[in-house]
Amino acid sequence: MSEHQDPKPSPANSGDGWRVLSYLIGGVLVYGGIGFGLDRLFGTQFLLPVGIVLGAGLTILMLHFRYGSRS
């Protein structure tokens, strides 16, 4: 039996793009969901957009610290 070997092994960081995209989507959904819940609780209409922007900003900041300082 011959073993099948991948002719082009993927590098260790080949999934980083998908990981970054999932962090961005997850951050917007989580903080947007918190904003939505607080809007419903307090009867306001501004916390959902604040949560979405805050989620995107905090996620970008986290990604900068995680991936931005590679040499």
Secondary structure, 3 states (H helix, E strand, C coil): CCCCCCCCCCCCCCCHHHHHHHHHHHHHHHHHHHHHHHHHHHCCCCHHHHHHHHHHHHHHHHHHHHHCCCC
